[in-house]
Amino acid sequence: MRGLYSEYLENYRLLYDEGRTELFNELGLDINIPLVDQKLNLNKLSSLLKKEAKERNYPLQDIRGLDIVGNNFIMPLMFHASSNRYESLLNSLNLRF
């Protein structure tokens, strides 16, 4: 029984690593460098969140709230009227790995 559990954990770790690598590649991050030492590309994050929002049939105003102006979102996501939806989108990125 112990061998089966070990195999399960190993397979879970492999799936987690694969999903994490895929997400990091989509965001233009290097998997080998700690996140605190990297700069997040907001345009790539915005595109990824918009894609997810469209797949979830979010209203157009919520999707437009994910637009980037300069180096920031139009409005900080935490202050937007749809912040709970944005939180859900961000959590969906975590569930990918």
Contacts in CASP RR format, 6 or more apart in sequence:
PFRMAT RR
TARGET T0000
AUTHOR 0000-0000-0000
METHOD contacts of the structure
MODEL  1
MRGLYSEYLENYRLLYDEGRTELFNELGLDINIPLVDQKLNLNKLSSLLK
KEAKERNYPLQDIRGLDIVGNNFIMPLMFHASSNRYESLLNSLNLRF
15 97 0 8 1.000
16 97 0 8 1.000
17 97 0 8 1.000
18 97 0 8 1.000
19 96 0 8 1.000
19 97 0 8 1.000
20 31 0 8 1.000
20 97 0 8 1.000
21 31 0 8 1.000
22 96 0 8 1.000
22 97 0 8 1.000
23 93 0 8 1.000
23 96 0 8 1.000
23 97 0 8 1.000
24 30 0 8 1.000
24 31 0 8 1.000
25 31 0 8 1.000
26 44 0 8 1.000
26 48 0 8 1.000
27 40 0 8 1.000
27 41 0 8 1.000
27 44 0 8 1.000
27 45 0 8 1.000
27 48 0 8 1.000
28 41 0 8 1.000
28 44 0 8 1.000
29 35 0 8 1.000
29 38 0 8 1.000
29 40 0 8 1.000
30 38 0 8 1.000
42 68 0 8 1.000
42 71 0 8 1.000
42 72 0 8 1.000
42 73 0 8 1.000
43 68 0 8 1.000
46 66 0 8 1.000
46 67 0 8 1.000
46 68 0 8 1.000
46 73 0 8 1.000
48 93 0 8 1.000
49 66 0 8 1.000
49 86 0 8 1.000
49 89 0 8 1.000
49 90 0 8 1.000
50 63 0 8 1.000
50 66 0 8 1.000
52 89 0 8 1.000
52 92 0 8 1.000
52 93 0 8 1.000
53 62 0 8 1.000
53 63 0 8 1.000
53 66 0 8 1.000
53 85 0 8 1.000
53 89 0 8 1.000
54 63 0 8 1.000
56 89 0 8 1.000
58 82 0 8 1.000
58 85 0 8 1.000
61 82 0 8 1.000
62 82 0 8 1.000
62 85 0 8 1.000
62 86 0 8 1.000
64 74 0 8 1.000
65 73 0 8 1.000
65 74 0 8 1.000
65 75 0 8 1.000
65 80 0 8 1.000
65 82 0 8 1.000
66 73 0 8 1.000
66 77 0 8 1.000
66 86 0 8 1.000
67 73 0 8 1.000
67 74 0 8 1.000
68 74 0 8 1.000
77 83 0 8 1.000
77 86 0 8 1.000
77 90 0 8 1.000
80 86 0 8 1.000
END
